[in-house]
Amino acid sequence: MSVALARILFYPTLAYNVVMEKVSSRRWFNRVDQTVILGALPFKSMTKEEWKAEGVEQLRLSTVDLTGVPSLENLHRGVEFALSHREKGSSVYVHCKAGRCRSATLAAAYIIRIHCWSPEEACQMLASVRPHVIIRSAQLEMLRRYHQQVCGGGSI
């Protein structure tokens, strides 16, 4: 899907997410563990400087909405960011627009890294805390590549 189409569909699909949170059991965010909170787009619009003034450190890893797959490099960067906060005893909010696909892929990579679980096990764990997570085949393949790099393979 093109970047242009993803931009056109951004607000209608965001509205869908808001409605689903109101009329179903979906939560806007869910805690994965003591470090990672997986969720949808925060509505508070603040600049990077404003977040910093509030004590919030940001790491932005761009991936095209709806069909994008986080790159292997971005999975490594995001997981290292989360691990640095884990060492400090602080939390990170991992999000994309809906907290279902792109951010869930990064959260699964984090789980793979800390437990050396297979991508399938990591995705099952995420689904147990956030049932509407969707990991598509291209994302699962990227998680398999990540798993091979950080855990030495095994499930490939």
Helices and strands as residue ranges (DSSP letters): H 3-23, E 29-31, E 36-39, H 48-53, H 72-88, E 92-95, H 102-115, H 119-129, H 137-151
